[in-house]
Amino acid sequence: MAHVRTYNPHVRVGNWKEDVTLEEETLKNFILQKDRGELTVQKEGDLRQNILKPVSLSVSQDGFLHFGDTVMLVNSGGGEHEQRGSCVLSIIADSSSITSQSDSNSVPHLRGPLQVGGAHSMTPCVRNAFIITSVDRTSDGEVLRYDQSFALRTTAGFAGELFLASDHKTFLKCAKKSRLQELSLVEEFDFLCWWKVIYFDPQERLENEGYPVQVNSKVLISHCKTNQCLAALGNHILWTPFGKEYELSAHTFLDSHKAERDNNHWLFLMAHPANQNQSLMQLQQDSDITDEQRETQEDTQVKECR
């Protein structure tokens, strides 16, 4: 039977000196990690404080998307085979994804590769804000057009300027739940990060090729290498540090008419000109809640009068 110590280090029995020294070293390491901000509880707090920091979305003056715009990518939900709510393309990260001060002299930021998920919060923040980036040296401010290649990049600073990428699925590299084509945020920019916007209606797709992409209108986002569209999967749930979220993948879902299903329908949301701290969908949700409350109050008043 192995020796079991029956006394605490204050009782000078056996290797008491070694036990006291070990406790002192443990406390010293704890204080050192606390001063450096390397404790797990500190990293989790820093992660939430930085990744949920509000971001001001861009405002479109002409109603079109432009390179350099900061937008949110939203799937409005629906589904015949699944009851799927609206979701936003968002970063999935934990404390291990943050670069420590010992790794570099720069400000702590997220490092790739990272997962993405469909979060339900419509509040613009570092986690769900993406910048439309040129891949062919098109200058910022130029209009984004249908079938024109572009990249989606996270914001600068804590988000680390990572690029949304995808590639053909393999046995070892695929989405966790659905086993479809995986999405990830990577640091290195290459052809795997190229995407293009496709017009929503298949019957008018060719006629709209080359026309500017309108803000807040349904579109398809296709991966240039694999020709698979960005999709939200309502029947596959991910457990993340921020709660339950939908799994996202690059896969084209077709209905009986060979048209893309609502899993592949996305909106580029920008800020409302009157309130730049909120997206148009968030303002619409607040308006719907206000209308419901007003209707409830009116029904209550009618019942009281009766």
C-alpha angles and dihedrals in degrees: 000000000000118000113264119199110232097183133064121241091264089070105077099223126130116337094359093144093056091048093052092048091049092053091049092050091048091052091046092052091048092053091046092051090046092053090050092047092239098130115116093237090051092049092049091050093048090048094055093041093053104033094049094047110129118257127199111232121217122265119226113218095186100034095251135108119253135193110264094032118138108225144161120236110220134184107204094211131225125129135178095221097033135035099233124175126208117286140182129224102252142171119256111207141148135194092280090062093065119094110236124225090249091061095057142352093241128098112284112268141160119280127204156283095059135163125242129213143179107261122192099218113101095194110119109241141144090277098060105025117104133181122224103234130193121240097185100049094265107162122245113267094039117124118260111231134201113274091014114131119242141153133234113227131183118238123275123263118032094008089063099222094269123175127230107241141171140178141183112299120252134184090266100033117053142103113301100231108023097031088224128130110313128236123207143163112240136183098220116077116218141131091296087071095058119113136167136202117240124198114259101231112065092205092058098035098104093045092055097046108125095016120123117272113246122226120249094011127123114264140160120241111209128192109237097217101041100025089225119138126233108261139188115217112208096182094056114070126194122205106220134170085261097052135264115342138171120261114244125210143165103251133123114230114200129194128214090281092054090250124133115264125231090267085078098043114108138174128212100219123199133180124283111251091231095048114026094179092068133055122234092251092051090051089048091051091049089049091050091050090049091050091050091050091049091051091048091051092048091050090049092051091049091052091049091051090052 
